[in-house]
Amino acid sequence: MNFFIALLILLFISIPATVLTWLISFFTFNNGFLTASGISIAAGVVAYLIVNGIVKVRTFKKYNISRKEYVYIRKNLKEAKPKLQRLRKAFFQVRDVAAFKQQLDTIRVANKIYSITKKEPKRFYQAESFYYSHLDSIVELAEKYAFLSSQPKKNSELLISLQDTKDALRDLSRVIEEDLNQVLSNDIDKLNFELDVVKKITLKPKNLDPNEESRRIK
């Protein structure tokens, strides 16, 4: 559960439950102030835990994953976020106008994969290569490229290394685009199926009017 949902639960469930329990305990059962406060706090905690559990169960059911899977995926997404920030920082440090569009496209694709899997956690399994390997590789290469580009004097050896790194970044950017295609593969298949159905419907010959058919025979 994210922070915003947890905060809403605290405000709209736990606090009213705590206040109501205190009022009942203090005025109805004539408990002392400290006793009523202790009981009301305990009731608020219980109310929060119950609602928190219900929200989590509904979340797992919505995404069709288990609690263990959800925790595992969220952990990987949490680890990926600073890597994406490092990638953006490294790319924007480079003053290579010719490579800017490619770098911007790479950032957009990487962010798209992240946003899709964050919104639909089960798609994480279609992007495992991205999270386990490709993201780390491109961050490392981007930081290396930014470092080499920042050197004031570039000899022939440095220029060769810079070009090799640039080529590797371009190749890896294509790999990440394939990662996005893999994440969207189910949607693409579904869309192609729907397009095929529409084509069959629109291309299906219309039934001729019987009178028209008889006139053609004559």
Secondary structure, DSSP 8 states (H G I E B T S, - for coil): --HHHHHHHIIIIIHHHHHHHHHIIIIIS---HHHHHHHHHHHHHHHHHHHHHHHHHHHHHHHT--HHHHHHHHHHHHHHHHHHHHHHHHHHH---HHHHHHHHHHHHHHHHHHHHHHHSGGGGGGSHHIIIIIHHHHHHHHHHHHHHHT-SS--HHHHHHHHHHHHHHHHHHHHHHHHHHHHTHHHHHHHHHHHHHHHHHHHS-----HHHHHHHH-
